[in-house]
Amino acid sequence: MSNTISHPLYRAAHGRTGDKGNRSNISVIAWCPELYPLLVKQLTEERVAQHFAHRQPSAVKRYLLPTLHAMNFVLDEVLDGGVNDSLNLDSHGKALSFFLLDLRIQVPATLTQFLIAEETGP
């Protein structure tokens, strides 16, 4: 993309998540409708699978929800056997949503006004 700036996904969207067994369900919701087409283009099943390669998902499926300016990803076999079987508390679905929201996306300069402000700290 020409004339773009790299930003973490959390500046363009927020997330909701859940887990069931060894499956994580992560929703990504654009902060505003103007950012949704950008997210659809960049957050593909392949890119999310690559981002979670260290968790070795057996499958990643994306479901688009255009009326809500959102999408839902279902990642199979990423929770170390599931919440009740895992000794690793960080593998729960909620932790994985924060990991996804840290993914870098390219935002055209013309859309940066729609991003939420980055926290600058105390």
QUICORGI-V428486 format. One line per field, one symbol per residue. phi: phi as a letter, one per 40 degrees, with the letter a starting at -180 (. if undefined). Layout:
phi->???
This chain:
phi->.cfbbcbcdccbabbbaaaagbbbbbcbbccadccddccdccccdccccccbdccfccabbbbcbcccfaabbbbcgbbfghdccccbccccdcccccccccdcbcbddcbccccccccbgc
